[in-house]
C-alpha cells in the first residue's frame, strides 16, 4: 500500500502531540516496508522550520525520513496545476498533486480540511485502527 504522509503526522510525533503514538506506528510500518511512504520534498523543509526550535536533534530525524520515505518533487506544470486549484491551502494542493502522480492509495493527515477530492484521506488514528491493526 502506497501512502502519502502529511507534514502534520511527523510533527505530531516529534512534538509529542495528541496522535504521536499513531504517527510512530505509521513511521515504523514504513521503515519495515509494510507501507510505501511518500512525501513531498517540501515536507522536510516544513518539519525543520516548525520543529527546530523545540527539537534538539531535528537533523537526525530528517535523515531518518530521508532514508525511509520516497521523496518527490513537482514539475513546473504540476506546480501550475496546484496553483490553479480552487482550494486555498497551497501545501495541501502540492501534496494532493503528488499523491495523484504516484497513485497513492491513501493520504494520511490529521488536517480535517485537507483537500482530497477523489483520493481516500484518513487521520493517523483511523489509519492505525482500520489498516494497521
ABEGO torsion letter per residue (X at the ends): XBBBBBAAAAAAAAAGBAAAAAAAAAAAAAAAGABBBBBBAAAAAAAAAAAAAABABAAAAAAAAAAABBBBBBBAAAAAAAAABABABAAAAAAAAAAAAAGBABBBBABAABBBAABBBBBAAAAAAAAAX
